[in-house]
């Protein structure tokens, strides 16, 4: 389908009127190119382009101005709550929860829409420029025309090409971090008060109980649990060293480099995923040491800006494979001068510097081995990469993955589990709170502003003036967990034209931590199997053909990471995913408030302070404590009805149908295709009931969101539409259930069919034997057809019974004991009837 027809479906529904008028521009180009002139005038087209640009830019400025005003209002109210001396901690806690909720649902959701809106305008502009260059008769004039318009856009800092949302996203992140910190402190203090108070049951909590529920804040030492590093290096260098050498499995992903995508990804990581950022961003230099361009495993020099030492990693081969050491930067400079020396005098000078360091310092055997491997193998600096690196850490223990106290974590996960009416399960884990422990922790390296070069200076430098930019950012996930290995093994990447296609088994993704799952599902993240920056640089500078064809620079430079945004189904699925994350994050916020209510119910009111009178959340009434003036009763009511909203609307069959069409949960086999066809057919049959279900959904939604004061929403934005929540889309769990249910229907049908055929054959044989007992002789020639049918009947019964056993073993989940018992009992009955028939016929 043409992009112009898809544009309306790809757009943000309430912002369609603010898009570039793609169809009008296309018609204008068509009219101009159809003129019988060698150089048709482009004045009208230029005017229309400028009008569209100004229209889009004005919308962006207006919308971001609205968001800034809302954010400043929330900041002011937040500061007023903190500075209030009249409120006790309980009142402050109840007032802070709505702040967190509104920043997530009112501002953050709009920022996510803005990023998608900007990306869509960029794609539309690229498409229309391409169409003009293709059809205009004078190619030189069309290129000049496009260059003039591009200059018009790039020279305007407020244009959608240059529009930077990072200041806004930074303010949102900062405010959310402050709210999280204050909420956590208040929750912990209230929890301690209640623990020392007398519970309604009788006993007073002991000090041991308080200590067990104390806040578990992970320090730097927890990042390196069970990891031995032989040198007391800087923490940043130690993090990189552990990631590269101490972790066996690495998953690499390519990320877009434009400002809009960076802001969107940073906001998702900081707000939704809450990944623990290890210190701040720092500039990193990686120098590759090789004998020649054919070396598959180079050695490295890793340096960090403003740090006095560097890490030298030498490829030694054998079981250890690598040795490493930490050297002062002036010694590393001497080593570089020695390897790059173009005359004997310079080489001797550098050699003396190295010798002096080794003699004057007590170096370990590892250091000697590393330096010896570099010098004796005649390695030389051949390639260099400089990037801005940010590091994230995800602990293997679920209780330390979140910025919560132990009690808060247990309360939130318990409430989320109770709301879902299901026991914690791998397939039903909350989207933002993980309850599982894993084999190993996860180390993540996010490299931005990557530059490469084949020219290496004889000293450590971080200047990128003469270096070549890499077109993408990169993020690597390192761990020793076998779940990460299984996902990498199931991953396949293919570059077709300018599109990077990524496929993997969603079941293997489900085994990873929930935060890693959500990160990899982000539309901006493109996992790339076996990606190596070193192979890309070798192919680019030395024309070396890498073993992995996708690592060749000609393929990588041709990738368009925004190609998927032209696919309607992909965009719709991503929108559903983003909305489900917002909903889950809101549920966590609501559950925090409920966790405090459970404390109050368990231990009674605090004897030392007057707590705000609250009503049960389940009765649908709001708290009697009113938040600050910007949060009216309707907003608080809407937040407390969030758990009820989770049950609204189960009409996501269309998205589930698309999921079945495109997922790779099962292999491409005849059986799996049959089961998928059955599931899809059932969905098509249920489609006729959709109108009735939508009617019931609308009625329930209205009863929840409307109250005696009127509509809940008070939006003064341009779109003037309230933000509603969609049902959580866990299509993976639904597919597993449907797959096993359909498979059980098939093997039970085959089992009972085999029993039915065996029963008929048994009756016929029994009748023949009774006739023989009455001295009635049956002619074999006249009844040959009957005997043939009996043989084939028993044969098919045996085959059906054996197939049912095989299908029972093909279930995704473990087969229930009753199913296996029925299937095997049927097989034994069929086998016994066949054996009885054989014995009776020959005796």
C-alpha positions, 0 to 999 in steps of 0.5 A: 500500500502507498505511504500516502494511504498509510499515513492516516493510520500511522498517525497519532489519531488526535493529531492527524490534522497537524501532519505534513499534507503529504497527499497535497504535496504529492499531487502538486509534484504530479501536476508540475512533472506532467507539464510539457516543459523541460524545467517546470517552475517550482515556486508554488511547490516551494511555498507549499513546503514552507507552509507545511514546515511552519505548520508542523513547527508551530504545533510542536512549539505549542505542544511543548509549551503546554507540557512545560506549563503543566510540568512547572505546575506539578513542580510548584505543587510538589514543592508546596507539599514538601514545604508544608509544615502542617501535614504529617508524613501520612498526609504527604504520602497520600498527596505525593502519589497523585503527583507520580501518577499524573506526571506518568499519564499526563506528561510522559504519555504525551511526550511519547506521542510527540516523539512518534509524531516527529518521526512520522513527519521526518519519514513523510518528508523523506518520502516526498523528497524522494518522489520529487527527485525521481519524477522531476525532469531536471535532476540538478534543479531538483537536487538544488531545490531539496537542498534549499528546503533542507537548509531552511529546516536545519537553519531553524532550531525549532524545526521538527528536524532539529527539535530537541525534547531532551530538556523536557525529558530531563526535567520529567526524569528529575521530577520523577526521581525526586517524587520516587525518593520522597515517596520511598522515604515517607513509606519507610518512615511510616512503615517503621512507625506501624511496626513499633505500634501494637498490631491489632493482633496483639504483639509489638514488632521486634527490632529484627522485624524492622531490620528485615524490612529495611531499605535495601539500597545496593552500593557499588560493591553489589555490582561486582558480586562474585566477580574477581578483578585483579586490580584496584582500578577506577569503578568505570574501568572495572565495570567495562572490564567485568562486562567484556572479560567476565561475562561470557554472553553478549547481546548487541543492539543498534539504536537510532542516532537522532535527537528525538529517538535518544530522548524517547529511549532515555525517558523509557529507560529512566522512567519505565525501566528504572535501570540502575545507572552506574555513575554518569556518562563518560567518554571512552577510547578503545584502541585495537592492537593487531598484527594485521587486518586478518586478526580475528581476536584483537587486543585492546587499550581501553581509556576513560577521559579524566582518569589517570590509568587505562586497561590493557587487554591482550589476546593470549589464546589458550584456555584463559584467552585474555590477560589484562592489566592496569597501567598509568596513562603515561606508560600506555603512551610509551607503549603506543610510541614503542609500537608506532615508532618509525625509527630506532631512536624513538623505539629505544626511548619508549622501551626505556620508559617501559623498562623503568616502570617495570623495574621501579614498580612491583608489578604482578605476573599478570601485568608482565604476561600482558605487556609481554604478549603485546610486545613480543607478538609485534602488535600495532595500533590499527583501529580506534573507536571513541564514544560516550558510554553510559552504564546500567546494571540489573541485579539478579535478585528481584528485590534489588532491581527496584528502588523500593524498600523490602516491605514496599517491594513485597507489598506491591508485588503481592497486590499486583498478583492479587489484582490479576487473580493468578499466582506469579508465573513466568508468562504472567509476570508484571510488566514493570515489577519482576518477582523472579531471581536469575542466574546472573546479573546483567551489565549494559553498555550504552555507546552514543556518538560513536566515532571510528578511525584507522589513524591512531596517535602515539598517545591517548586522545579523545578528540574526534575531529578527524574521525568518522561518525558511526551512523547508529548508537549501540547498546550491549547486554552482558551476562553469564546467564543461560537465559541470555544465551538461549535468546541469542541462539534463537535470534536471527537478523537479516539485512534486506535492502535497507531494512534490518529484520529481526526474528526471535522466539518470544518464549526465549524472550520471556525467560529474560528479566522483565526490564530486559524484555521491555527494553528489547520490545521497544521499537527503537531497539534493534537486536543484531546477532553477532555484531562486532564493531571491530569487524565493521571497522576492518571491512570499512578501512581494510576491505576485509570480508567478515565471517558474519556478512551482516557486519560488513560496512556496506550493509550496515551503512545502508540500514534504515532503522525507521523502516518499520514505522511505515508498517501499520500493523507494526506501529499499532502493535507498538502503540498497544505495547507502550500503552500497556507499559503506562498502565502497568506503571500506573498500577504499581503507583496505585499498589504503593498507595494500597500497600500503605493502606494495608499497613494501616489496616494491619497495625491500626492508627499511629498513636503519635500522629493523626492520620488522614481518614480514608475509605476503602479503595475497593468501595469506589470512594476517594480518600477524604484527604484532598491533594493540593489544589491542582488535583481535584476529586475527579482525578483522584477518583480516576486513579483509584478506579485504575484497578477496575479499568484493568478489567475493561474491554477484552476486545483485543482480538484484532491485535492478537490475530496480528500477533498470531500472523507474525510471531515466531513462537513455534516452528514452521511445521504442518502441525503448528500451522494447523493449530494456528489456523484453528485459533485464527478461525475461532477468532474470526467466528468470535468477531460477530459478537464484537459489537455487543462486547463493545457496547458493554465495554462503553457502558462499563467505562462510562459508569467508572469514569463519570460521576455526579460532577460530570466527566473526569477529564479536564483537558485544555490541550490541543487534542482535548481527549482524555487518556484511557488505558487499554487492557494488558496485552500478554498475547504470549500467555494467551497463545500458550493457552490456546495452543495447548487447548487446541492440541488437547482437543485434537489428541482427545479426538484421535484417542476417542476415535481410535477407541470407537473404531476398535469398539466397532471392530471388536463387535464385528469379530465377536459376532463372527466368532458367535456365528462360528460357534453356531456351526455357520461357516463364512466364506472367505472369498465372499467376505474378503472386503469385511476382513480387509476393512477389519484390518484397516480399521485396527491399523487406523485405530492403532495409528490414531492412538499413537499419534494422540500420544505423540501430540500429548508430548508436543504441548508447550506446558507440561501435560496434566496427569489426567490427560496422559492417563486417558491417552495411555489408557486408550492406547492400551485398550486398542492394543489389547483389542488387536492382540485379542483379535489375533489370538482368537482368529488363529486359535 
